[in-house]
Amino acid sequence: MARFPDKQESAYIKLIFPQENGTRPLMRTYTVRHQRHQEIDVDFVIHEASGPASTWARSAQVGDKILVGGPGPKKLLNTDADWFLLVGDMTALPAISVNISQLPTHARGYVVIEILDNSDIQDLTVPENIDLHWLLNPHPDPSGETLGRYVENLNWLPGKVSAWVASEFSSMQKLRKYLKQTRLLNKEQLYISSYWKIGNDEDQHKTEKRQDAQQRETT
């Protein structure tokens, strides 16, 4: 931690989970939510399925060690806008919370966060004119329609928008189509990414993202 740079809240890191029997360690991507001197906070989503990260998080004790790779570049909201749209699910909550802290006090717009259960609601402080929406969806659908339809039904505000979106892969595709093709947002106005895909581990998700990017380049 002595070599970890300052001011890395919202940057991504790689946590490296050791495996048994000499198997190659697994790397999983996470977000720096808070940072203090030689300390960072990392949020985990605890899944019912006992994956390597959830298993480690459940059993972690004070004094345990884990390798941390990175940090990678921060992807922050462009604050040069008349209003703002932040959209994501629980995997994006740490990055969204950092982006909210960067908003000017006079900011207006929407924050939409898809959660599995009401117990997942967090105490986020947003500017007075930002509407915070917690979208309860206990069973995320592979079509990605739930989050996409919710955002489409928001009252689109006048002026220049700055949007930041990170979600499940299919939800991201639906939102990307809406924001780019219907709302005509350009690269300066929109950051959009998928953080995971239903039924895929991180390595499989990376392959899907790469194929998706290649397909868009050829169309």
C-alpha angles and dihedrals in degrees: 000000000000088000096044108111123239127251097033100138108142092019117125125242136186118237112203115213117198117229131210127257095027093295116158111272118254121238122210128183122237139166129244103236101176133006134199133164105312091342135098130182118223123186121216127200105220108219127199088233109078100237121168096263097045091046092051093046093050093054101034115127133190107279097029115131134219132176117248122201124198142335101234123199122297118245105206131175117264103245094195097100145097093239141001140231120193118180133174149115132249093292089060097047095099093051092043091052090054092047091051089055089056094055118108115248091248093053119133132191139071142309113196120186124180113215136179099223139010088248087068092067110115131202101254120173110217132177115274095255096047114098111217115207123190107199109203112211113157092183113042108212123225090227092067090220099128098066094034095053092046092056092045089056094056116108104258108228126221121255135036114330129206113203132193118186133175124161148118113327099254092043089051091053092052093047093045091054092049097045097042103034103030101028094030096221116176130214093271091055101042139054111178132169142152117237098189145351128228110257095012133102119222095270092051090047091054089054091051091050092050092050091047091052092048091049092052091050091056097046 
